[in-house]
């Protein structure tokens, strides 16, 4: 009989309660950025100017795009729906959450997505705080997250990378650049 490897976190592997992501006090501010994060931000700023996106980390994923659910977390419903439409046309399954609370509730029902497109400026909890909490969660710490925001200055990119973002997309963006960024992060 072959035994299964132990989960990375010994807690219940079937626990889908993600509501803790939005409960509790705000996290303390991050430490000052490292030289490596600053250098990535400089590269990212020039990439945003050329392509509209900057990808820091690519995690190889198997399967076809139809096996990957992309969750779009943005309080602006028209923007979120447009991004969802573009990605569905490219063959991805999508789900839209109009803020971190809704994202946590949806993930508690359907599980972790393969990728989160996350807005930064949202009223209840900003995207950077939500991202920091994702990176500390036992089931979501390695979920790819791409910030999807109009804040595209070097300092914005630094703060996003510091919070744990895998990529950065500047709004507005063309449909083809959005699909390319998502495919790049998912390794397609």
C-alpha positions in Angstrom: 0.0 0.0 0.0 1.4 3.4 -1.0 0.9 6.2 1.5 0.1 9.7 0.5 2.5 12.5 1.3 1.5 14.6 4.3 0.0 18.0 3.4 2.3 21.0 3.6 0.2 22.2 6.5 -0.9 19.5 9.0 -4.3 21.2 9.4 -7.4 19.7 7.9 -6.8 19.5 4.1 -10.5 19.8 3.5 -11.0 23.0 5.5 -12.3 25.6 3.0 -13.0 28.4 5.5 -11.3 31.4 4.0 -13.3 34.0 6.0 -10.4 34.5 8.4 -8.7 36.4 5.5 -11.0 39.4 6.2 -11.4 39.1 9.9 -9.2 40.6 12.5 -7.0 43.6 12.8 -5.0 45.1 10.0 -1.4 43.8 9.5 1.5 46.1 10.6 3.1 47.9 7.7 5.8 46.0 5.8 9.5 46.7 6.4 11.4 48.9 4.0 11.9 47.3 0.6 15.1 45.3 -0.1 17.4 46.3 -3.0 16.1 43.3 -5.0 12.5 44.5 -4.7 13.5 48.0 -5.7 15.4 46.6 -8.7 12.3 44.5 -9.7 10.2 47.6 -9.4 12.5 49.6 -11.8 12.2 46.7 -14.3 8.5 46.6 -13.7 8.0 50.3 -14.3 9.6 50.1 -17.7 7.7 46.9 -18.6 4.4 48.6 -17.7 5.3 51.3 -20.1 6.0 48.9 -22.9 3.5 46.0 -22.4 1.1 47.2 -19.7 2.1 44.4 -17.3 5.1 43.1 -15.4 5.4 39.5 -14.3 7.8 38.7 -11.5 7.3 35.0 -11.0 6.1 32.3 -13.3 4.8 29.1 -11.6 4.4 26.2 -14.2 0.9 24.9 -14.2 -0.3 21.8 -16.0 -3.5 21.3 -18.1 -5.4 23.5 -20.4 -6.7 27.0 -19.6 -10.2 25.7 -19.2 -9.0 23.9 -16.0 -7.9 27.1 -14.4 -10.3 29.5 -12.5 -9.2 33.1 -12.4 -10.8 35.1 -9.6 -11.1 38.8 -10.3 -11.3 40.9 -7.1 -12.3 44.5 -8.0 -14.9 46.8 -6.4 -15.6 48.3 -9.9 -18.1 45.9 -11.3 -17.8 47.0 -15.0 -14.0 46.7 -14.9 -14.2 43.2 -13.3 -16.9 42.0 -15.7 -14.9 43.3 -18.7 -11.8 41.4 -17.5 -13.9 38.3 -16.9 -15.4 38.5 -20.4 -11.9 38.9 -22.0 -10.5 35.9 -20.0 -13.6 33.7 -20.7 -13.1 34.4 -24.5 -9.5 33.2 -24.1 -10.8 29.9 -22.6 -10.4 30.6 -18.8 -13.1 30.0 -16.2 -13.6 33.2 -14.2 -15.4 34.3 -11.1 -15.9 37.9 -10.0 -15.7 39.2 -6.4 -16.6 42.8 -5.7 -14.2 43.0 -2.8 -12.1 40.9 -0.4 -15.1 39.8 1.8 -16.9 38.5 -1.2 -13.7 36.8 -2.5 -13.3 35.1 0.9 -16.9 33.9 0.9 -16.6 32.6 -2.7 -13.4 30.8 -2.0 -15.0 29.2 1.1 -17.7 27.8 -1.2 -15.7 26.8 -4.3 -12.1 26.6 -3.1 -8.9 28.5 -4.0 -8.6 29.8 -7.5 -5.6 29.1 -9.7 -4.9 32.9 -10.0 -6.2 36.1 -8.4 -6.4 39.3 -10.3 -6.5 41.8 -7.4 -7.4 45.5 -7.4 -5.4 47.6 -4.9 -7.9 50.4 -4.0 -11.0 49.0 -2.5 -13.2 50.5 0.3 -13.4 47.7 2.9 -9.9 46.4 2.8 -7.2 47.4 0.2 -5.8 44.8 -2.0 -2.3 44.9 -0.5 -3.6 44.1 2.9 -5.7 41.2 1.4 -2.6 40.0 -0.4 -0.5 40.0 2.8 -3.2 37.9 4.5 -3.3 35.5 1.5 0.4 35.0 1.8 0.0 34.0 5.4 -2.9 31.6 4.9 -2.2 27.9 5.1 -4.0 27.1 1.8 -3.4 30.2 -0.2 0.2 31.2 0.5 1.4 30.1 -3.0 -1.6 31.1 -5.0 -0.4 33.3 -7.9 -1.7 36.9 -7.4 -1.5 39.6 -10.1 -2.3 43.1 -9.0 -4.7 44.7 -11.4 -4.7 48.4 -10.7 -4.4 52.0 -12.0 -1.7 52.6 -9.5 1.4 52.0 -11.6 4.2 54.2 -10.2 7.5 52.7 -9.1 6.5 52.9 -5.4 3.2 51.2 -6.1 5.0 48.3 -7.7 7.5 48.2 -4.8 4.6 47.9 -2.3 2.9 45.3 -4.5 6.0 43.1 -4.7 6.6 43.6 -1.0 3.1 42.3 -0.3 3.8 39.2 -2.3 2.5 39.9 -5.8 3.6 37.7 -8.7 2.8 40.3 -11.3 1.4 43.7 -11.9 -1.0 44.9 -14.5 -1.7 48.6 -15.1 -5.2 49.7 -15.9 -6.4 50.4 -18.6 -4.9 47.5 -20.5 -5.7 45.9 -23.9 -7.5 42.6 -24.0 -4.5 40.9 -25.6 -2.1 42.1 -22.9 -4.4 41.0 -20.1 -4.6 37.5 -21.6 -0.8 37.4 -22.2 -0.1 38.4 -18.6 -2.4 35.7 -17.2 -1.0 33.1 -19.5 2.5 34.1 -18.6 1.8 33.8 -14.8 0.1 30.4 -15.2 2.9 29.2 -17.5 0.8 28.7 -20.6 
